[in-house]
Amino acid sequence: MAYAKIIDIDDPGYFRLKSIDQSQLKQFLKNPADGAYHRLNDDHKPTDAMKFGTAFHAYLLGTSDVVSLPEGESFRSKDNQKWRDEQLEAGNIIVSYNDMQLLKRMKEGIEQTSLMPEYPDYMEIIEQGTKEQCIEWKDRQTGLMLKAKPDLIPVGTDYLVDLKTAQKADAESFAKEVINYGYHIQTVFYRAAVAACKPDAFDRGSKTPSTMQFWVFEKSDACDWQPFSISDDNPITNLAATSIRQALLGIALMVKKAKEEGYAENTPDPVDAAAKYALRHGFNKKVKEVSFQNWQLLTAENMLCDLAS
């Protein structure tokens, strides 16, 4: 059995790997052409929200130093500009003063929880676990190379951990985010990545992860947080596994068609060739009659009644 490769690599190096990650799978499921465009053209420039997320992960996991200027300071002065250049050269992450206060309150929240006897020592779990480790493996059914970078692989447990920030961390709001952002797909994909590694990897013994825990932090004044889980017996897990398999089979089919139609002649990577094929063909352009669910028809009918009254 060929086990997964465990690779020490930074984020730019991870993005350069040609293997398929869970974000690409989710893009393909929504629209193959859009997923293809991002694979071929995405320059990975982060949005402000993504930058905060990167700083949040680094600050809580301790993977990089996160720094800020004192309150009221700016980069207009030469001294502060010099300080900024020194921090960037050292590989540190610079955030605004206000964002730093958010990060501090978030970390203080989980630190306080860790001191309560009725809860696990979350900070110890972070300290002892493997953080942001790149894993690359081959899907046995399609032969496609896959990659993942789980936030946290705790020692000797049957779960993984992913850190999230959100406007609201209540159960109903997070359930909506799971569906909207495909966190259920991420859950199954990351579990598969760790399961593909040698049984003794990450000091886990022979345990295969059966659960993904999401530690969700509110970006609010109190910065309260709450842990959730998506386990193997959750009904949405089967849906996620089916979605992943559908996406991989679809990409494998496009690899085959791309080769047949000559897209692979000047494109060494077969998935890049498949992306060019998908970008060219896109949706099936045959005319389709629009179909509506009953609740949508009822909504339209109610709108008509409201106008009539």
VOSE-642495 format. One line per 4 residues: number of its first residue (from 1); their letters; for each residue z negated, y, x negated of C-alpha. Coordinates in steps of 0.001 Angstrom, whole numbers, plus 500000, padded with zeros to 6 digits. Layout:
<nodes>
NUM	A	Z,Y,X  ...
</nodes>
This chain:
<nodes>
1	MAYA	500000,500000,500000  500970,503413,498662  498084,505821,499093  498368,509560,499579
5	KIID	498446,511916,496604  495508,514302,496190  496846,517469,494587  494928,520420,493136
9	IDDP	497119,523356,494060  496788,526978,495213  498227,528353,498450  501560,529567,496961
13	GYFR	502052,526157,495356  501182,524442,498619  503767,526483,500511  506400,525579,497918
17	LKSI	505926,521846,498520  508881,520573,500540  506702,518183,502549  506231,518862,506270
21	DQSQ	502924,520302,507475  501417,520444,510949  502546,524041,511501  506190,523023,511011
25	LKQF	505722,520110,513417  504355,522431,516094  507243,524856,515580  509720,521996,515892
29	LKNP	508119,520829,519145  508487,524302,520656  512048,524865,519463  513752,522937,516618
33	ADGA	515983,525898,515759  513030,528260,515457  511151,525744,513324  514258,525373,511167
37	YHRL	514584,529137,510731  510979,529457,509542  511368,526547,507133  514473,528057,505557
41	NDDH	513508,531746,505672  509743,532078,505975  508332,534152,503107  504729,533452,504168
45	KPTD	503787,537133,504304  500387,537155,506019  499517,539319,509000  496240,541272,509069
49	AMKF	494700,538504,511185  495832,535884,508680  494408,537932,505792  491038,538109,507541
53	GTAF	491197,534355,508192  491851,533701,504495  488916,535912,503514  486703,534224,506127
57	HAYL	487479,530757,504782  486929,531824,501180  483670,533609,501958  482144,530816,504029
61	LGTS	483413,527911,501917  482797,529691,498606  486293,528977,497299  486938,532557,496120
65	DVVS	484941,535740,495652  485365,538228,498508  484609,541867,497696  484847,545333,499227
69	LPEG	484273,548943,498323  481010,550587,499441  480928,552284,502831  482990,555458,502936
73	ESFR	484869,554731,499700  488664,554493,499484  491307,553691,496900  492284,557309,496442
77	SKDN	490234,557667,493257  491503,556283,489944  488221,554449,489344  488528,552569,492630
81	QKWR	492190,551824,491969  491214,550383,488589  488485,548322,490261  491021,547031,492792
85	DEQL	493441,545974,490052  490646,544193,488170  489580,542299,491286  493128,541187,492074
89	EAGN	493688,540105,488469  490519,538002,488676  491836,536304,491811  489266,537861,494134
93	IIVS	489964,538760,497765  489503,542412,498747  488554,543310,502316  487552,546529,504044
97	YNDM	483904,547508,504269  483856,546798,508026  485407,543356,507581  482847,542562,504899
101	QLLK	480046,543313,507364  481663,540909,509850  481885,538206,507208  478254,538697,506215
105	RMKE	477061,538400,509819  479161,535262,510332  477698,533600,507249  474176,534706,508108
109	GIEQ	474592,533108,511541  475424,529649,510183  472767,530004,507479  470128,530692,510129
113	TSLM	471298,527732,512218  471047,525503,509143  467341,526322,508859  466585,525150,512403
117	PEYP	465213,521568,512453  467145,520577,515595  470517,521187,513901  472299,519747,510843
121	DYME	472162,521695,507599  475642,523124,507924  475449,524981,504627  474603,521749,502817
125	IIEQ	477569,520055,504507  479797,522839,503168  478274,522743,499691  478609,518980,499245
129	GTKE	482013,518533,500918  485553,518757,499557  487095,522115,500417  490764,522997,501011
133	QCIE	492128,519942,499236  495896,519382,499376  496956,515886,500473  500546,514652,500412
137	WKDR	501646,511341,501921  504650,509476,503320  505029,508677,506997  505680,504941,507001
141	QTGL	507893,504897,510096  510313,507687,509143  509854,507992,505375  509286,511741,505728
145	MLKA	506871,513367,503275  503931,515167,504894  501263,517533,503595  497925,518857,504794
149	KPDL	495087,521002,503501  491915,520371,505546  489298,523106,505369  486388,520751,504753
153	IPVG	485995,517002,504213  482256,516297,504447  480615,513597,502345  479972,510194,503943
157	TDYL	480878,511117,507510  483502,510159,510075  484560,513741,510869  486494,516623,509324
161	VDLK	485783,520341,509757  488102,523231,510514  486890,526837,510580  488156,529226,513242
165	TAQK	487566,532841,514206  488105,533949,517794  487376,536793,520158  485300,534370,522255
169	ADAE	483616,531143,521178  482693,529742,524602  483955,526300,525609  486495,527465,528187
173	SFAK	488067,530040,525871  488301,527603,522983  489882,524899,525163  492651,527401,525974
177	EVIN	493119,528142,522266  493386,524420,521523  496367,524176,523875  497915,527541,522938
181	YGYH	497741,526969,519170  498082,523189,519063  494697,522476,517516  494782,518984,519039
185	IQTV	497906,518265,516975  496202,519663,513885  493258,517336,514580  495312,514131,514600
189	FYRA	497512,515262,511703  494578,516062,509385  492793,512848,510285  495966,510947,509361
193	AVAA	496093,512759,506014  492581,511689,505022  493095,508181,506406  496139,507840,504109
197	CKPD	493960,508393,501020  492118,505682,499123  489007,504531,501032  486653,505836,498324
201	AFDR	488264,509297,498179  486051,512353,498776  482820,510276,498584  483414,509092,502124
205	GSKT	483079,505378,501457  485440,503414,503694  485019,505640,506732  488195,506845,508425
209	PSTM	487756,510198,510208  487604,509746,513971  486740,513349,514835  487614,516914,513967
213	QFWV	484868,519490,514321  485872,523096,514886  483266,525673,513870  484290,528706,515909
217	FEKS	482974,532174,515023  483259,535201,517281  484689,538367,515736  482146,540470,517602
221	DACD	479030,542522,516903  476708,539514,517013  479221,537155,515344  477722,534202,517179
225	WQPF	479288,530815,516527  479553,527395,518104  480780,523957,516935  483176,521884,519043
229	SISD	484784,518518,518439  487948,516661,519381  487264,512965,518942  489420,509858,518936
233	DNPI	488484,509023,522530  489311,512495,523857  492242,512247,526341  494153,514960,524493
237	TNLA	494180,512880,521283  496776,510429,522628  498927,513357,523711  498682,514844,520227
241	ATSI	499580,511542,518554  502586,511153,520859  503675,514733,520126  503465,514163,516361
245	RQAL	505442,510929,516571  508071,512587,518776  508433,515464,516309  508724,513191,513256
249	LGIA	511290,510948,514940  513225,514043,516005  513262,515438,512469  514284,512043,511068
253	LMVK	517178,511949,513545  518250,515424,512462  518131,514306,508824  520556,511522,509733
257	KAKE	522869,513820,511716  522778,516475,508985  523960,513881,506483  526718,512685,508831
261	EGYA	527986,516233,509402  527925,517216,505739  524943,519581,505758  523297,517565,502961
265	ENTP	526205,517990,500502  524906,521255,499030  521279,520895,500113  519263,518469,497964
269	DPVD	516218,518341,500240  517034,516236,503326  514646,518145,505612  516209,521450,504561
273	AAAK	519582,519951,505458  518144,518879,508817  516881,522435,509311  520380,523803,508734
277	YALR	521690,521324,511295  519022,522347,513837  519644,526043,513234  523352,525564,513886
281	HGFN	523000,523463,517047  519792,524796,518654  519224,524070,522331  521691,521951,524285
285	KKVK	524026,524609,525681  525058,522690,528826  524091,524536,532023  520874,523260,533604
289	EVSF	519594,523968,537105  516161,525599,536995  513394,523406,538436  510032,524650,539676
293	QNWQ	506667,523012,540182  505021,523237,543600  502441,525764,542464  505204,528042,541170
297	LLTA	507041,527872,544496  503778,528646,546300  503213,531650,544041  506694,532963,544795
301	ENML	506121,532408,548521  502811,534281,548392  504507,537202,546681  507008,537340,549534
305	CDLA	504204,537276,552125  502426,540109,550329  505556,542239,550436  506054,541503,554123
309	S	502547,542617,554989
</nodes>
